Amino acid sequence: MSNINQLRNKLEQQKGQRQQISKSLTKVRLEIKKCRMSLILHEKAREIVRIVGLKTQEQLQFHISDITSLALEAVFDNPYSLKVEFVQRRNKTECDLFFVRDGMQIDPISSSGVGAVDIAAFALRIAAWSMTQPKSRNTIILDEPFKHLKGEAENKKALDMIKKISNKLGMQIIMVSDERISREATIEATDKLFEVSIHNGKTKIN
């Protein structure tokens, strides 16, 4: 009789363990299901982020290259165009810039005229400002931005380009520049001109 009771008790214990294991299995199955759903949602979200990232890069490529190429075309007779490439390096997205002419891709700094780099740098600054949200104050101060640009005709075109950009974007551009074109041409391309000279060690502004 004692053995039968022991067997019954053992059976009841095993039933209890079985129920506990069954509950644990149900809980684990639910957790697995939740994890699978979460994984699916994360994969969908990652795909959305990837697509948005690609679209953003495409828009940036167009915006940056378009504005800079237009600026180069406004100044030079045989201009470069700007090519923008986004590449992955060290798990980060980086932006490479190249000049392109006649199908040839070159490094702007080492393989092109520095005057073209000056124009491109100015255009990139304008492009960056135009994409800023919210925008900062619409005033840009430049210190001889085209100091490497040679030729009176090119420098006059550069000033004309700045005036057009200023009017189109409603931007105030304050620029320090040396004498590269005639005073009359400078006055024609600016809203206000201040001439700075030094007499007897003192700065004079006219």
Number of C-alpha atoms within 10 A of each C-alpha: 6 7 8 9 10 11 12 12 12 12 12 12 12 12 12 12 12 12 12 12 12 12 12 12 12 12 12 12 12 12 12 12 12 12 12 12 12 12 12 12 12 12 12 12 12 12 12 12 12 12 12 12 12 13 12 12 16 15 12 18 18 15 18 23 24 18 18 25 22 17 25 25 15 16 21 17 9 10 18 25 21 24 19 19 14 16 11 9 9 6 7 9 10 11 13 11 18 18 24 17 13 9 7 9 16 17 12 18 13 8 10 13 13 17 20 23 18 18 22 25 15 17 23 19 13 19 18 12 16 15 12 9 7 8 9 10 9 13 12 15 11 13 11 12 16 24 14 15 19 14 11 13 12 19 22 19 17 21 19 19 17 21 18 13 17 17 10 9 11 11 16 17 16 14 15 14 13 12 9 17 15 11 12 8 12 18 12 15 19 15 9 9 14 10 11 11 11 9 7 6 7 8 9 12 9 7
